[in-house]
Amino acid sequence: MAVSIDTVYQRVLTLANKEQRGYITPQEFNLLANQAQMEIFEQYFHDIKKQNPLPGNTEEYSDPLSVLYEKIGIFEVERSNGWMATNMPVASGYMQIPEEIYKIGIVKVGSNQVELLNSKDYDAARFSPLTAPTLQRPIGNITAKGLVVSISQSTNATPGDPNMNIRYIARPTTVEWAYVIVNDKALYNDNISVDFELHPSEETELVYKILKLAGINLKAAEVVQVGQTLEQTNKQTTL
């Protein structure tokens, strides 16, 4: 389940009409492609916030919230304590959060889910006799320093603890339209290229968004306008 980066690149070049409006090099395209992918990816979370108060669609495959969760689900990952021990070393009591993690969902110690609290509530809960964490009711806090999980007033869980695991949303992999030079021309190299991880339904949105960004880069107002118009039309038809 992926979107071909070559297909998107060829469609963008065709719509940009490279002979008249400027050629989009592979290097430029890769930068714009990754920006467009992140914009679409981050928009999912904003759209979920907007959709949550709204009643769901009764049609099985057209409920907007279900569609959004399906698209985000591609990036949902669950890791065990072994992975955490290797990729989340502890510094000053905090587990370091690797770059691949975009949002942490659920952390567990054994079968017990960690209650993730803000810093103020975490400190208050940890040192109150009535709410102090236990192995059966662990609490955690995420800050710029990383993730800390307490299983008692004085003991923190560590990534290597048995049965500790984490579920999170991963960042999309950096895409790349890779190529080899043959007769002074860049030819697509499928062996080392990296496709988009987004849901296949996002192919058209990627094309229009990259086209809009390319127009800004080329200082071609007409390309920006085409990209914006096509992007807006695509959004309206998919609502």
HUBELHU-V291235 format. One record per backbone hydrogen bond with DSSP energy under -0.5 kcal/mol. CO is the residue of the C=O (numbers start at 1). NH is the residue of the N-H. E is the energy in kcal/mol with one decimal. If there is no record, write none. Layout:
CO;NH;E
CO;NH;E
This chain:
2;4;-0.5
3;196;-2.1
4;8;-1.8
5;9;-2.4
6;10;-2.6
7;11;-2.0
8;12;-2.4
9;13;-2.5
10;14;-2.1
11;15;-2.4
12;16;-2.3
13;17;-0.9
13;18;-0.9
14;17;-0.5
17;20;-1.7
17;21;-2.0
18;22;-1.2
23;25;-0.8
25;29;-3.0
26;30;-2.7
27;31;-1.7
28;32;-2.4
29;33;-3.2
30;34;-2.1
31;35;-1.8
32;36;-2.7
33;37;-2.4
34;38;-2.1
35;39;-2.1
36;40;-2.3
37;41;-2.6
38;42;-2.9
39;43;-1.6
40;44;-1.0
41;44;-0.8
41;45;-0.6
42;45;-0.5
42;46;-1.1
43;47;-2.7
44;48;-2.1
45;49;-1.6
46;50;-1.6
47;51;-2.3
48;52;-2.3
49;53;-0.5
51;54;-1.7
59;62;-1.2
59;63;-0.7
63;67;-2.3
64;68;-2.1
65;69;-2.3
66;70;-1.9
67;71;-2.0
68;72;-2.4
69;73;-2.2
70;74;-0.6
71;74;-0.7
72;75;-2.2
73;76;-1.3
75;170;-3.1
77;168;-2.8
79;166;-2.2
80;84;-2.1
81;85;-2.7
82;86;-1.3
83;87;-2.7
84;88;-2.4
89;96;-2.7
91;94;-1.9
94;91;-2.7
95;147;-2.7
96;98;-0.6
98;101;-1.7
100;102;-0.6
100;171;-2.6
103;169;-3.1
106;167;-3.3
107;114;-3.6
108;110;-0.5
108;165;-1.8
109;112;-1.8
111;113;-0.6
112;109;-2.7
114;116;-0.8
115;117;-0.6
115;140;-2.6
117;142;-0.5
118;122;-2.8
119;123;-2.3
120;124;-2.0
121;125;-2.8
122;126;-2.4
123;127;-1.5
124;128;-0.5
125;128;-0.6
128;131;-0.6
128;132;-1.3
137;134;-1.1
138;115;-2.3
139;150;-3.1
140;117;-3.1
141;143;-0.5
141;148;-2.2
143;146;-1.1
146;143;-2.6
147;95;-3.8
148;141;-2.1
149;157;-2.9
150;139;-1.9
155;151;-2.5
155;152;-1.2
158;161;-2.3
159;85;-0.6
161;164;-1.5
163;110;-1.5
165;108;-2.6
166;79;-3.0
167;105;-2.8
167;106;-1.1
168;77;-3.0
168;170;-0.6
169;102;-3.0
169;103;-1.6
176;178;-1.1
176;194;-2.3
178;189;-2.6
180;182;-0.6
180;187;-3.2
182;185;-1.3
185;182;-2.8
185;187;-0.7
187;180;-2.3
188;190;-0.7
189;192;-0.7
189;193;-1.0
194;176;-1.8
196;3;-1.7
199;202;-2.6
200;203;-1.6
202;206;-2.6
203;207;-2.1
204;208;-2.3
205;209;-2.5
206;210;-2.7
207;211;-2.3
208;212;-2.1
209;213;-2.3
210;214;-2.9
211;215;-2.1
212;216;-1.6
213;217;-2.1
214;218;-2.6
215;219;-0.5
215;220;-2.8
216;219;-0.7
219;221;-0.7
220;223;-0.7
220;224;-1.9
221;225;-2.4
222;226;-2.2
223;227;-2.6
224;228;-2.8
225;229;-2.6
226;230;-2.6
227;231;-2.5
228;232;-2.5
229;233;-2.3
230;234;-2.4
231;235;-2.1
232;236;-2.1
233;237;-2.0
234;238;-1.0
235;239;-0.6
236;239;-0.6
